[in-house]
């Protein structure tokens, strides 16, 4: 009986690891997309040559967008 319980628990642990780790790695991929979009936003903002105040506002919008993206991940 002890062997049956031990093998059942081992099977459950392995099955949960197989089901959980792909989901966790998929979440990391979506977070990478957030950071990539943030970097592109900052590069475009600096290339736009809009002036100090507009550049500051645009960089703040980039940061807010990053925060919203990471919170939805």
Beta strands, then each sheet from edge to edge (+ up, - down):
end
